[in-house]
Amino acid sequence: MQRLQNEAQTYANRVVPDARGRAAQILQVAEGYQQQAIAEAKGQSARFEKVYDEYRKAPDVNAPAHLFGDDGAHPRQFRKAGL
């Protein structure tokens, strides 16, 4: 019985530190992905804010086309909708 307990303890002493190391490595990689996702989301948010600011500066969609040089390059749905 004692021999089996010693073998089990030896096995645990070898396997557990390796498993903990692998787990720490996985957590580190996951945290890196999380930080990358956060950075990408912040970048997208900044781009959306810039687009929204430009949208708010656009002329009223109800104004005659000749007043804001409608050349057909920019669809009306992206212009300010009477805000």
Secondary structure, 3 states (H helix, E strand, C coil): CHHHHHHHHHHHHHHHHHHHHHHHHHHHHHHHHHHHHHHHHHHHHHHHHHHHHHHHHCCECCCCHHHHCCCCCCCHHHCECCC
